[in-house]
Amino acid sequence: MALEVKDVMGKVAVAARMDASFADLTGIMKRYGVGAVTVIDESGRPVGVVSEDDLLLKVTARRGPRFIRLPKRWAEHRKAAGMTARDLMTSPAITVAGETPVDEAARLMHSGHIKQLPVVDRATGRIVGTVHQGDLLKVFERSAEDITREIEIVARVLDADPAELRISVEAGVVRLRGWIPRHSQLLPLLEAVRDIDGVVDVKADLAFVFDDLLVPPPLL
């Protein structure tokens, strides 16, 4: 069964109100050892994020040009002049739910170059926790026994007998040896095993009883 964000996330919601000051934000980052703080409204719903990069604009803006013409640089200048989370934040906030699959959250972080995400309750939209990149790596801490059991379930679903398979798991690398009934089961089995949480790689030495992918030669 695929792990979800709620299985690995931190239960502490690293967040601040929109009126939080610059000092409040830096204090929260230092206290929790994070590089970003989620900004929430009065109902506890994420509306933006203040990152270390946002705060560093305060430093870079001091030596910036007096007159700014590019829209992006002007926006940065205005943000650097801000003193509260409302002014400093990048909006909207990118969020995930507790039920979001871990691999989906990982893809979102990777594509957006994000190190942490606020986790919200789907019903209320309120923040309930924070998931960090390091939390998502917990999927690779699954025991070999758990992974083996899931492989056996996958094999049964694909009509392969787990008793005919020799399964070994070491450091997330799965090795499969043995027999499967049909050639057409090989690729779906390997793909399903690769999708199991905690699996880093799959090495297979499998034979099949019946080659149902063999195309007979045409009749002359």
C-alpha positions as CSV (number, residue, x, y, z in Angstrom):
1,M,0.0,0.0,0.0
2,A,1.4,3.4,-1.0
3,L,2.5,5.7,1.8
4,E,0.7,9.0,2.2
5,V,2.0,12.3,3.4
6,K,0.3,11.8,6.8
7,D,2.4,8.7,7.4
8,V,5.7,10.7,7.2
9,M,4.9,14.3,7.9
10,G,5.9,16.3,10.9
11,K,3.0,17.0,13.2
12,V,4.2,20.6,14.0
13,A,2.7,23.2,11.6
14,V,5.5,25.8,11.1
15,A,3.3,28.8,10.4
16,A,2.9,32.5,11.2
17,R,0.0,35.0,11.0
18,M,0.0,37.6,8.3
19,D,0.9,40.3,10.7
20,A,4.1,38.5,11.9
21,S,7.1,40.8,11.9
22,F,10.4,40.2,10.1
23,A,12.0,39.4,13.5
24,D,9.1,36.9,14.3
25,L,9.8,35.1,11.0
26,T,13.5,34.8,11.4
27,G,12.9,33.6,15.0
28,I,10.6,30.9,13.9
29,M,13.0,29.7,11.2
30,K,15.8,29.6,13.8
31,R,13.7,27.8,16.4
32,Y,12.5,25.0,14.1
33,G,15.6,24.9,11.9
34,V,13.6,25.5,8.7
35,G,14.1,27.6,5.6
36,A,10.5,28.7,5.1
37,V,7.4,29.6,7.1
38,T,3.8,29.2,6.0
39,V,1.7,32.3,6.3
40,I,-1.9,31.6,7.4
41,D,-5.0,33.7,7.6
42,E,-7.3,34.1,10.6
43,S,-8.9,30.7,10.0
44,G,-5.6,28.9,9.8
45,R,-5.6,28.4,6.0
46,P,-2.3,28.9,4.2
47,V,-2.2,32.0,2.0
48,G,1.5,32.2,1.2
49,V,5.1,31.3,2.2
50,V,8.0,33.4,3.4
51,S,11.3,31.7,2.6
52,E,14.9,32.6,3.5
53,D,15.2,34.0,0.0
54,D,12.4,36.4,0.6
55,L,14.1,37.6,3.8
56,L,17.4,38.0,2.1
57,L,15.9,40.5,-0.3
58,K,16.2,42.9,2.7
59,V,20.0,42.6,2.4
60,T,20.3,42.7,-1.4
61,A,17.9,45.6,-1.7
62,R,20.1,47.9,0.3
63,R,22.7,47.9,-2.5
64,G,20.2,47.9,-5.3
65,P,19.7,50.6,-7.9
66,R,17.8,53.7,-6.9
67,F,15.5,53.5,-10.0
68,I,14.1,50.1,-11.0
69,R,12.3,49.7,-14.3
70,L,12.0,45.9,-14.7
71,P,8.7,44.6,-13.3
72,K,10.3,41.6,-11.6
73,R,13.0,43.8,-9.9
74,W,10.3,46.3,-8.9
75,A,8.2,43.5,-7.3
76,E,11.3,42.3,-5.4
77,H,12.0,45.9,-4.3
78,R,8.5,46.3,-2.9
79,K,8.8,42.9,-1.1
80,A,12.1,43.9,0.4
81,A,10.5,47.1,1.8
82,G,7.9,45.0,3.6
83,M,8.0,44.5,7.4
84,T,5.3,41.9,7.9
85,A,4.6,38.4,6.6
86,R,1.7,39.8,4.5
87,D,4.2,41.9,2.5
88,L,7.1,39.5,2.5
89,M,5.3,36.3,1.5
90,T,5.2,34.6,-1.9
91,S,1.6,33.8,-2.7
92,P,-0.3,31.6,-3.2
93,A,0.9,28.8,-1.0
94,I,1.5,25.4,-2.6
95,T,0.0,22.8,-0.3
96,V,-0.7,19.0,0.0
97,A,-3.2,17.0,2.0
98,G,-2.5,14.3,4.4
99,E,-3.9,11.8,1.9
100,T,-1.6,12.9,-0.9
101,P,0.7,10.0,-2.0
102,V,4.3,10.5,-0.9
103,D,5.6,10.2,-4.5
104,E,3.2,12.9,-5.7
105,A,4.5,15.3,-2.9
106,A,8.0,14.5,-3.9
107,R,7.4,15.3,-7.6
108,L,5.8,18.6,-6.5
109,M,8.8,19.5,-4.4
110,H,11.2,18.6,-7.1
111,S,9.4,20.5,-9.9
112,G,8.9,23.6,-7.8
113,H,12.3,23.5,-6.1
114,I,10.5,23.5,-2.7
115,K,12.1,22.1,0.5
116,Q,8.9,21.9,2.5
117,L,5.1,22.0,2.1
118,P,2.3,22.9,4.4
119,V,-0.2,20.0,4.9
120,V,-3.8,21.0,5.0
121,D,-7.0,19.3,6.1
122,R,-9.0,18.6,2.9
123,A,-12.4,19.4,4.6
124,T,-11.4,22.7,6.2
125,G,-8.3,23.9,4.3
126,R,-6.6,24.5,7.6
127,I,-2.9,23.7,8.1
128,V,-2.3,20.5,10.2
129,G,1.4,20.0,9.7
130,T,4.5,20.4,7.6
131,V,6.2,17.9,5.4
132,H,9.9,18.3,4.6
133,Q,12.1,16.7,1.9
134,G,13.7,14.6,4.6
135,D,10.3,13.3,5.7
136,L,9.7,11.9,2.2
137,L,12.9,10.0,2.3
138,K,11.4,7.9,5.2
139,V,9.8,5.7,2.6
140,F,13.3,4.2,2.0
141,E,13.5,3.2,5.7
142,R,10.9,0.5,5.2
143,S,12.0,-3.0,6.4
144,A,12.8,-5.7,3.9
145,E,10.0,-7.8,5.4
146,D,7.4,-5.1,4.6
147,I,8.6,-4.7,1.1
148,T,8.7,-8.5,0.6
149,R,5.1,-8.9,1.8
150,E,4.0,-6.2,-0.6
151,I,5.8,-7.8,-3.5
152,E,4.0,-11.1,-2.7
153,I,0.6,-9.3,-2.8
154,V,1.5,-7.7,-6.1
155,A,2.5,-11.1,-7.5
156,R,-0.9,-12.6,-6.5
157,V,-2.8,-9.7,-8.1
158,L,-0.9,-10.4,-11.3
159,D,-1.7,-14.2,-11.1
160,A,1.9,-15.1,-10.3
161,D,2.5,-17.6,-7.5
162,P,4.8,-16.0,-4.8
163,A,5.9,-19.6,-3.9
164,E,7.6,-19.8,-7.3
165,L,9.6,-16.6,-6.6
166,R,12.7,-16.1,-4.6
167,I,12.6,-12.5,-3.3
168,S,15.4,-10.7,-1.6
169,V,15.6,-7.1,-0.5
170,E,18.8,-5.3,0.6
171,A,19.1,-1.5,1.0
172,G,16.0,-1.1,-1.1
173,V,17.3,-3.2,-4.0
174,V,14.9,-6.0,-4.9
175,R,16.2,-9.2,-6.5
176,L,13.6,-11.5,-8.1
177,R,14.4,-15.1,-9.2
178,G,12.2,-18.0,-10.2
179,W,9.2,-18.6,-12.5
180,I,6.1,-16.9,-13.7
181,P,3.4,-18.5,-15.7
182,R,3.4,-16.2,-18.8
183,H,5.9,-13.9,-20.6
184,S,3.3,-11.1,-20.7
185,Q,3.3,-11.0,-16.9
186,L,7.0,-10.0,-16.7
187,L,6.9,-6.3,-17.5
188,P,3.8,-5.5,-15.4
189,L,5.3,-7.4,-12.5
190,L,8.6,-5.4,-12.7
191,E,6.8,-2.1,-13.1
192,A,4.5,-2.8,-10.1
193,V,7.5,-3.8,-7.9
194,R,9.4,-0.6,-8.9
195,D,6.3,1.4,-7.8
196,I,6.4,0.0,-4.2
197,D,7.4,2.5,-1.6
198,G,10.9,1.9,-0.4
199,V,12.1,0.2,-3.6
200,V,15.2,1.8,-5.1
201,D,15.9,-0.7,-7.9
202,V,14.7,-4.1,-9.2
203,K,17.0,-6.8,-10.6
204,A,15.2,-9.8,-12.1
205,D,16.2,-13.2,-13.3
206,L,12.8,-14.7,-14.1
207,A,11.8,-17.4,-16.5
208,F,8.3,-18.1,-17.8
209,V,6.4,-21.3,-18.6
210,F,4.5,-20.1,-21.6
211,D,5.6,-17.4,-24.1
212,D,2.3,-15.8,-24.9
213,L,4.1,-12.9,-26.7
214,L,5.6,-15.2,-29.3
215,V,4.2,-14.3,-32.7
216,P,3.8,-17.5,-34.9
217,P,5.2,-17.2,-38.4
218,P,2.6,-16.7,-41.1
219,L,1.3,-19.7,-43.0
220,L,2.6,-20.1,-46.5
